[in-house]
Amino acid sequence: MTEGMTETMFKSKRVDVSATDTLIGEGSTFEGKIKSEASLRVEGQMIGDIDCDGDVTIGENGKAKSNINARNVVIAGVVHGNVVTRGTLTLTGTGQLYGNTSAHSLIVAEGAVFQGMSKMEGKGAAKETDKTQEQPNYAKPSGGYGSPAV
C-alpha cells in the first residue's frame, strides 16, 4: 500500500447530519435507545428513546413509543412520547403526537393529531426572560392612579 492510500483509508469521516443514515424499515421493530450523529427514519416500530444530532422522520407507517431529541422532527406516523427539537417539529396530515413538545418552530397540518403541550423555544427566549425580570416596578404608591381596584 502506498502512503497516500493508507492516509485516505484511515482518515476520520465527517458525518452529514442531513443524510438519512439509519432506517428502521416497515415490518421491523427496534427496542432500545438510539444515539445517532446522522439522520434517522422510522417506517417500522421503535420502542425506546431517540437522541439524534440530525433529523428524525417517523414515516406514515412508523410507530414510536419514544422520547425524541433531534435537530428537526417530521411525524407522519404515530409517536407516544415527548419531542424536543432544536429546529422545526412538523406534524403532517397523517401525523399523530401524544406527548409534549419543545421546539423553535411548530408546523401542524390539517388532519394531524396533537395531544399535549407545546413550548416555543426561540433563539432570544432566554434574553427575553432576563429582560422581563430586570424591568423596574413602576406601580405608584397606594391611593395613586396605579393602585389596585378595591
Stockholm file with secondary structure:
# STOCKHOLM 1.0

chainA/1-150         MTEGMTETMFKSKRVDVSATDTLIGEGSTFEGKIKSEASLRVEGQMIGDIDCDGDVTIGENGKAKSNINARNVVIAGVVHGNVVTRGTLTLTGTGQLYGNTSAHSLIVAEGAVFQGMSKMEGKGAAKETDKTQEQPNYAKPSGGYGSPAV
#=GR chainA/1-150 SS CCHHHHHHHTSCCCCCTTSEEEEECTTCEEESCEEESSEEEESSEEESCEEESSCEEECTTCEEESCEEESCEEESSEEESCEEESSEEEECTTCEEESCEEESEEEECTTCEEESCEEECCTTHHHHHHHHHHSCCCCCCTTSTTCCCC
#=GC SS_cons         CCHHHHHHHTSCCCCCTTSEEEEECTTCEEESCEEESSEEEESSEEESCEEESSCEEECTTCEEESCEEESCEEESSEEESCEEESSEEEECTTCEEESCEEESEEEECTTCEEESCEEECCTTHHHHHHHHHHSCCCCCCTTSTTCCCC
//
